[in-house]
């Protein structure tokens, strides 16, 4: 079994964007994977700790933070 993981970031207009627009983008990604022979498995959330750029204290220092990314998981035999 082989796996492929692709980041998924939906882009919508802040005024007119709807969950339908997000669904259409995800559907397009899944269909593109299927055309390439991949089977959709699931949408996975990955939480990551991001280290500070220049230290967490002092002038210009930024503390570390946590971010979550959505990843689309595909598989094929």
C-alpha positions as CSV (number, residue, x, y, z in Angstrom):
1,X,0.0,0.0,0.0
2,X,1.3,3.5,-0.9
3,X,0.1,6.7,0.6
4,X,0.1,10.4,-0.5
5,X,-0.7,13.3,1.8
6,X,-1.6,16.7,0.4
7,X,-2.2,20.0,2.3
8,X,-5.7,21.4,2.0
9,X,-6.3,25.1,2.5
10,X,-9.6,26.4,1.3
11,X,-9.7,29.9,-0.2
12,X,-13.0,31.8,0.1
13,X,-14.1,35.4,-0.2
14,X,-14.7,36.7,3.3
15,X,-18.0,38.4,2.3
16,X,-19.6,35.9,-0.1
17,X,-17.8,32.6,0.6
18,X,-19.8,29.7,2.0
19,X,-19.2,26.2,3.2
20,X,-20.3,25.1,-0.3
21,X,-17.3,26.8,-1.8
22,X,-15.0,25.0,0.6
23,X,-16.7,21.7,-0.3
24,X,-16.3,22.3,-4.0
25,X,-12.5,22.9,-3.5
26,X,-12.1,19.7,-1.5
27,X,-14.2,17.8,-4.1
28,X,-12.0,19.1,-6.9
29,X,-8.8,18.0,-5.0
30,X,-10.3,14.5,-4.4
31,X,-11.4,14.1,-8.0
32,X,-7.9,15.2,-9.2
33,X,-6.4,12.5,-7.0
34,X,-8.8,9.9,-8.4
35,X,-7.8,10.8,-11.9
36,X,-4.2,10.1,-10.9
37,X,-5.1,6.7,-9.5
38,X,-5.4,7.7,-5.8
39,X,-8.2,6.7,-3.5
40,X,-9.4,9.3,-0.9
41,X,-8.9,8.0,2.6
42,X,-9.7,11.0,4.9
43,X,-9.1,14.6,5.9
44,X,-6.7,14.8,8.8
45,X,-5.9,17.6,11.1
46,X,-2.2,18.0,12.0
47,X,-1.2,20.2,14.9
48,X,2.3,21.6,14.9
49,X,4.3,23.6,17.4
50,X,6.1,26.5,15.6
51,X,9.4,27.6,17.2
52,X,9.9,31.4,17.8
53,X,11.9,33.3,15.1
54,X,14.2,35.3,17.2
55,X,13.6,34.1,20.7
56,X,10.5,34.5,22.9
57,X,11.7,37.6,24.9
58,X,13.2,40.9,24.2
59,X,13.0,43.3,21.3
60,X,11.3,41.7,18.3
61,X,10.9,38.4,20.1
62,X,7.9,36.3,19.2
63,X,6.7,33.4,21.3
64,X,6.2,29.9,19.9
65,X,2.7,29.1,18.8
66,X,0.6,26.1,17.8
67,X,-1.0,25.9,14.4
68,X,-3.3,23.3,12.8
69,X,-3.2,22.3,9.2
70,X,-5.7,20.1,7.2
71,X,-4.1,17.3,5.2
72,X,-5.9,15.1,2.6
73,X,-4.8,11.5,2.8
74,X,-4.9,9.3,-0.4
75,X,-3.9,5.7,-0.9
76,X,-3.3,3.2,-3.7
77,X,-2.2,-0.4,-4.0
